[in-house]
């Protein structure tokens, strides 16, 4: 079966229930070194790049549902490995469905946990 067809089947139900989202000033991603087992929760602001192991992780954007800010996070990440010229990942990751759009790397794993939601959005 074609990867695009599988992705369409998984994403189609969520398109029917499209929701308004807002951009957050930052977010949290989790970094894992699969060899050593070390994990770290990385708090970042939008536009910031942090170095962890060989990876340079950039949080390009973090969005959350306006009606239920704590329910999900959608983060656009650019991740570079110091041993490769091209990014190892560039795209959107979804906190509630990390396998839908994940980074494929032999040593490291990175996934989004949540957006940093302004206090006014939770009131």
C-alpha positions in Angstrom: 0.0 0.0 0.0 1.2 3.5 -0.8 2.5 5.7 2.1 0.6 8.7 0.8 -2.7 6.7 0.8 -2.1 5.5 4.4 -1.3 9.1 5.5 -4.5 10.3 3.7 -6.6 7.7 5.5 -5.1 8.7 8.9 -5.4 12.4 8.4 -8.8 12.6 6.6 -10.9 12.3 9.8 -9.0 15.1 11.4 -9.6 17.4 8.4 -13.4 16.9 8.9 -13.0 18.3 12.4 -10.6 21.2 11.6 -10.1 23.5 14.5 -8.8 27.1 15.0 -5.3 27.2 16.3 -3.1 29.9 17.7 0.7 30.3 17.7 2.5 30.0 21.0 5.7 31.9 22.0 7.5 28.6 22.5 7.2 24.9 23.3 8.8 21.8 24.8 10.3 18.9 22.8 11.9 15.7 24.2 15.3 14.6 23.0 16.5 11.0 23.4 19.9 9.5 22.8 19.0 5.9 21.9 22.5 4.6 22.6 23.0 6.1 26.1 19.3 6.2 27.1 19.7 9.8 28.1 16.6 12.0 27.7 16.0 15.7 28.1 13.0 17.9 28.0 14.0 21.0 26.0 12.1 24.2 26.5 12.5 26.5 23.5 11.2 29.8 22.2 10.0 30.1 18.6 13.1 30.8 16.4 15.5 29.4 18.9 18.1 26.7 18.1 19.6 24.4 20.7 22.4 21.9 20.4 21.9 18.4 22.0 24.4 15.7 21.1 25.1 16.0 17.3 21.6 17.6 16.7 20.8 21.2 16.3 17.1 21.6 17.0 15.2 24.7 15.8 11.6 25.4 16.9 10.1 27.2 13.9 6.6 27.5 15.2 4.3 25.9 17.9 0.5 26.0 17.6 -2.3 24.8 19.8 -6.1 24.5 19.6 -7.8 27.7 20.6 -10.8 26.0 22.2 -8.7 23.5 24.2 -5.1 24.7 24.6 -3.9 21.9 26.7 -5.2 19.1 24.4 -2.5 19.1 21.7 0.5 20.8 20.2 1.6 21.2 16.6 5.3 22.1 16.2 7.3 22.9 13.1 10.9 21.7 13.7 14.1 21.9 11.7 16.6 19.4 13.0 20.2 19.1 11.7 22.9 16.5 12.4 26.4 17.9 12.5 27.5 14.9 10.3 25.1 15.6 7.5 24.6 18.5 5.1 20.8 18.4 4.8 18.4 18.6 7.7 17.5 15.1 9.1 14.0 16.5 9.7 12.0 19.5 8.6 8.3 19.6 9.1 5.3 19.5 11.5 5.2 17.1 14.5 2.0 16.5 16.4 2.1 15.8 20.1 -0.8 13.4 20.2 0.4 11.5 17.1 4.2 11.5 17.2 4.5 8.5 14.8 2.5 10.4 12.1 5.4 12.6 11.2 8.6 11.5 13.0 12.3 12.0 12.6 14.1 8.9 11.2 17.5 8.9 12.8 19.7 5.9 13.9 20.9 7.5 17.2 18.5 10.2 18.2 14.8 10.7 18.6 13.0 14.0 19.1 9.3 14.7 19.6 7.1 17.6 20.6 5.4 17.5 24.0 3.5 20.8 24.3 3.4 24.5 23.4 4.1 27.2 25.9 0.6 28.6 26.2 0.2 32.3 27.3 -1.7 32.6 30.6 -4.5 34.6 28.9 -5.3 31.5 26.7 -5.9 29.2 29.6 -8.3 31.6 31.5 
